[in-house]
């Protein structure tokens, strides 16, 4: 399961980076913001997105020990969106030791030097 998650989430991460870069080259969010912000479904989608990011960030608050890492991931999640959150999960997946699984992924790493 862990290998599948690493491959699948890596593919999703690459796709999201591609989509954001390609869209940014085609259209400026800052130029389009007045138009996009006027669309009710766009506003609802943004609120939905940030609510989901908040839930994921609560896991980071639980998992990470040091305030600097908590703040770094807060900025990355809220500025990069799924690129940041998938990146966080991928880093956690690749840090798992042989034989560790989902339970260890979800728990704080008490012996970690990275937190």
N, C-alpha and C positions, 0 to 999 in steps of 0.2 A: 504494500500500500504506500509506503514512504517513497519508494522509487517512482511509482506512478504519479504521486503528488508533485515530486520534483520535476518530472518531465512535463506534466500537464500545466502546472503553474508557470514553469519557465516559458512554455509556448504562449500562454495567455499574457505573460509579462511582455514578451517580445512583440506580440500583436498590439498590445496597448501602447507601447512606446511608438511603434510604427504609426498607429492611428493618430496619436497626438501630434507627432512630428508632421505627418502628411497633411493633417487638417490645419495645423499652424502655418504651414507653407502656402496653403490654399486660401485661408481666411484668417484674419486677425480677430481674436476674441474681443480685444479692446475696442476695435472699430464696430463690431457687431453687437456689443453689449446692450445698447439702448433698445435695439430691435428685439434681441433675445430676451432681455429682462421684462419686456412688455407681454410676453407670451405666458399665460397662466401655467401651462403644463411645464414650461421650462423652469419657472420658479418652484413649482411642486417637485420637479425632478431634483433640483439642487438641494432643497430641504431634505428630501428623501436620502440623497447621497450623503449629505453631511450627518444625518442621523445614523446611517450605517457606519460611517467613519468613526463617529463617537463611540459606538458599541465596540468596534475593533480596538479603538484606542483605550478603552477600559481594560481590555486584556493586556495591553502594553503596560498600563499602570500597575497591574498585578504582577506581570512577568519580569519587568525590568526593576533593578534595584536603585540605580543611580539617577538622580534628578536630571543630569545632563542628557542622558540617553532618553529619558521620558520626554524632555523638551524637544530634543532633536527629532524624535519620531512624531511628535505632535505637529511640528512644522512640516515635515515631509508628507505626512498623511493629508493634512489640510491643503497643501499646495500641489502635491503630485497626485492625489487621489488614489486610484487603484494601482498605479505604478508604485507608489510608496507602500501601500498595504501589502500588495503581493510581494514586493521586495522584502519586507519584514518577515513574512511567512517563509519565503525561500531561504533567507539567511538562517532562520531558526531550523528549517528542515535540513539544510546542509551542515549545521552544527551538531546534529544528532549523532551519537556514537552508534557503532554497529550493535544491532539488537534493540535499540530504542525505538519507540513507536509514538503513536498519537498521544498517549498519556503523558509521555515525557515532553512532547512538543507543547502541550498546553500548560505544563507546570513551570514555575520559576526555576531557573537553573542556579541552584544554591552554590555550586562549585565554579561557576563561570567567572572568567576574568574579564569578559567583554561587557559586563553590566556594571 
